[in-house]
Amino acid sequence: AQSERDFLNTWDLSQMRPVLCTPQDQRRELVFRGRLAPGHYVIIPSTSETSQEGHFLLRVLTEKANITT
């Protein structure tokens, strides 16, 4: 069974600090390589206009073993 904590709300997002933000120009591809501290991260794909739908491909590659949920 899912609970309210399974979803992010506006307050949750307001408490988070961005690790990476992309420019507002329309990019078809973004590559990020870096080191992230152990923890939980949220990836939020977005479009250039509000309420616009889009298709996204997300690929995450790691150099060390990890567990994703």
C-alpha positions in Angstrom: 0.0 0.0 0.0 1.2 3.5 -0.8 1.3 6.3 1.7 1.5 10.0 1.3 5.2 9.8 1.9 5.6 7.9 -1.3 5.2 11.2 -3.2 6.9 14.6 -3.1 4.8 17.6 -2.4 5.6 21.3 -2.7 7.0 21.5 0.8 9.3 18.6 0.2 10.6 20.2 -3.0 11.1 23.6 -1.2 13.4 21.9 1.3 15.7 20.4 -1.3 18.8 22.0 -2.7 19.5 21.6 -6.4 22.6 19.7 -7.4 22.4 20.6 -11.1 20.1 22.9 -13.0 20.1 23.2 -16.8 19.8 26.5 -18.7 16.4 27.5 -19.9 17.4 27.0 -23.6 16.0 23.9 -25.3 18.5 21.1 -25.0 18.0 17.7 -26.3 20.8 16.1 -24.3 22.5 16.7 -21.0 25.4 14.9 -19.7 26.5 15.2 -16.0 29.6 13.6 -14.6 30.6 14.1 -11.1 30.7 12.8 -7.6 27.6 12.8 -5.4 27.6 12.1 -1.7 25.7 9.0 -0.6 22.1 9.8 -0.1 18.7 10.1 -1.8 18.3 12.2 -5.0 15.3 13.2 -7.1 15.6 13.7 -10.8 12.9 16.0 -12.2 12.7 16.2 -16.0 11.0 19.2 -17.4 9.9 20.9 -20.6 10.5 24.5 -21.7 6.8 25.4 -21.3 4.3 24.8 -18.4 1.9 21.9 -18.9 3.7 20.6 -22.0 4.2 16.9 -22.2 7.4 15.3 -23.4 9.2 12.1 -23.7 12.4 11.5 -21.6 15.1 8.9 -21.6 17.1 8.7 -18.3 20.3 6.8 -18.1 22.3 6.6 -14.9 25.7 5.0 -15.0 27.8 4.4 -11.9 31.3 3.3 -11.3 30.5 1.5 -8.0 27.7 -0.8 -7.0 24.5 0.9 -5.8 20.9 0.2 -5.0 18.1 2.1 -6.7 14.5 2.2 -5.9 
